[in-house]
Amino acid sequence: FESLEHLATYAAPANLITTFERGLGCCQQLVHVDLADNKIAEVPMELGNLTVKKLQTVVLKGNPLRDARIRRFVEDDAPTLVKDLLNHVRKNGFKGDAPAAKG
């Protein structure tokens, strides 16, 4: 993903993906991320590298998210979802090495 700096939309719903792709946080032009209905349990801190000014939607419904607060953000689907999610992930996101996504 590091070489896809102009990527604007990343949509891979219902693909049995278990982790975020490494380098997704480097895609500063991302506007939409849709990873609904996958098997994602952790949201990496790297996602916090994205900016609220560009990123408009993050769809994570239907994933077994471990972090209760992130689950609440996703379930509530409030207008402040992206801002709340990015702020929370910057402080509390999964810090481990994310293995390559499956799907």
Order of alpha helices (4+ residues) and beta strands (2+ residues): beta-beta-beta-alpha-alpha
